[in-house]
């Protein structure tokens, strides 16, 4: 679920032990145009400060957040083995009801059974009957259907029965989207129980089949192979069969007026289910799927393991995507986009993530929710694999960097191990802590780097083949990797999987011109406790000199390291963790001139990004300004974009202002977008004129929206004419109107509040509505109008068809801190089923009750 060939060797060219000599590698080529651009910028006089080594940070680089709240949840004990399930279902649009009948076939485990519990929430149970039609007795408490068997079921013996039921307006699980006349279902984590009685936990696998009735002219999608369709009265019944066992949270049903675009991978059918008016956009969003299947099959050594692969566009979907086995559901807004919206609107991450789940999540499935990283971390890793090998090395490197930063921010908020069994209301909370996706992928990347690509993918193959069609826990992964690599990985798993946090280093260097020796000293300074100790990694380093590059490894042991490297010439720049394979933070003070050299000469995009980030804190130094201006012409759009953002801190300097305005004409819309935002740091007619031009005429709405956001900072209330014009324009995903609503938050005018409240109504697109709520809260808190805005927002708690609006309303009431909001929040809390909204309501109530 997404809330998103030969391996290219990134191992440094001369890995060696601490003091062993190496042969210098050739000096990396400088970024194109850097020298030329620097020559165009008047070179300010150097200052001695730019050559000095700064002190270590006076404050910790990170403070661990408290453990996430919750109580322990052990793996649910199985009491039977679900062998097969047949579901007949019809969606009653007049009542928004699921009308169904399901045949359950199961076997007792090692104990005799007289009753069978099934998960079934909020249903009307019409009858339970034996295969011969005899009625069976049952108890039902609104959450668990307990079927009373006519006799004792002996261990390993099988039985079957039929449950007839209906669920009217299910609170979760099945969603009726009236505007498209589409029904889609969502099972993960434990929501299929709201529309199908079943064993709704991942630690059992079964086969199933669905008979789904639709109106004529509509189609139904489910898991497995389509075995047939037939007329039933004035409807059509579609028969889908999954004949390989899987966990029931992966059951799915989608109905609607779809066209199916046919593609294939080798001989396997690949289908893209979409709306009749969205064919071209669907090919744009999903069309690389066969190439992804080929890559993943080759990397894992396990060919795509299912009979077909369908993806369906779902309107108003509540996640990015869901990996229902053989039949992935995708949020249509994240897939369908016009050609002009690329490269920002790129669906490859989402498509590759959900496809990766067909191996890791479906073919292998976590045994219980505490090990969910084995699903989501692996799918994120497969997404990164596509990014690196299907897109570019720079894209892959930046993707890994982004995952590391997400993990660090998650630990800053709430540090926890990646294997974690505590939650408050729903295991879905484990997904939203910020750990399992990025840290899971990062753990795999670190293993990949330690073992090398060949051994890593052999271990992945061993793990996948050994546990095919089964349930897994983290120790299964460790054992497979140990079997292939011959290494003892217990310490690695104890630190990174069962422990928490990551290493934080203080790194320093000394250079001895007489011996031409560079010495690096490092020590781990992270807060240590029972969850976080010393990590003692081997860290790749690279030193650039005018005579070539030198690579090496610093071995940290007992939390410290001391390593000396002979160099052919004076060091010009030093990289700690070359290649950025290690999850760590490093306080490594280096002179500004070293960072300038690194930015100009590092062959690694992450190294240049690091230099930009560090130089951004030194923009009062002329050398730093000069380097950042030069970086706006770097070969990578990533570097150009962050350089522009860094320059915004010194927009009053003419050469800097010129560079920002020049960047608004970059050929890459991503850079223009960053430059349009940076315009907000400038003042004067040139910035105003350019922001207006971008806001009204750039070919990318992303750029136009960014310029809209900058105009109020430049012009104040005078920008209202452009903002009003944008508010009146319909656009893809309501992008211009949403950005204009956001811009209103920075305009000081009595017109703002009436304009914003206009976009709280149900005719407003979801994202624009949520933006309006957030902006109103910010303005209300600044203007002392909290009570007025709380009264306007409170009714949105009861928007039944949009959990995101309810969630935004609950968050807003917590931030507005009006005691009168408590009753409304408590009333919603009593009926709310979506755990995300429940958690937000609880946080809001806690804020309101705080002294």
Buried (B, 14 or more C-beta within 10 A) or exposed (E): BBBBEEBEEBBBBBEBEBEEEBEBBEBBEBBEBBEEBBEEBEEEEBEEEBEEEBEEEEEEBBEBBEBBEBEEBEBBEEBBBBBBBBBBBBBEEEEBBBBBBBBBBBBBBEEEBEEBBBBBBBBEBEEBBBEEEEEBEBEBEEEBBBBEBEEEBEEEEBBBBBBBBBBEEBBBBBBBBEEBBBBBBBBBBBBBBBBBBBBBBBBBBBBBBBBBBBBEEBBBBBBBBBEEBEEEEEBBBBBBBBEBBBBBBBBBBBBBBBBEBEBBBEEBBBBBBBBEEBEEBBBBBBBBBBBBBBBBBBBBEBEBBBBBBBBBBBBBBBBBBBBBBBBBBBBBBBBBBBEEBEBBBBBBBBBBBBBBBBBBBBBBBBBBBBBBBBBBBBBBBBBBBBBBBBBEBBBBBBBBBBBBEBBBEBBBBBBBBBBBBBBEBBBBBBBBBBBBBBBBBBBBBBBBBBBBBEBBBBBBBBBBEBBEEEBBBBBBBBBBBBEBBEBEBEEBBEBBBBBBBBBBBBBBBEBEEEEBBBBBBBBBBBEEEEBBBBBBBBBBBBBBBEEBBBBBBBBBEEBEBBBBBBBBBEBBBBBBBBBBBBBBBBBBBBBBBBBBBBBBBBBBBBBBBBBBEBBBEBBEBBBBBBBBBBBBBBBBBBBBBBBBBBBBBBBEBEBBBBBBBBBBEBEBBBBBBBBBBBBBBBBEEEBBEBBBEBBEEBEBBBBBBBBBBBBBBBBEBEBBEBBEBBBEEEBBBBBBBBBBBBBBBBBEBEEBBEBBBEBBEEEBBBBBBBBBBBBBBBBBBEEEBBBBBBEBBBEBBBBEBBBBBBBBBBBBBBBBBBEEBBEBBEEBBEEBBBBBBBBBBBEBBEBBEEE
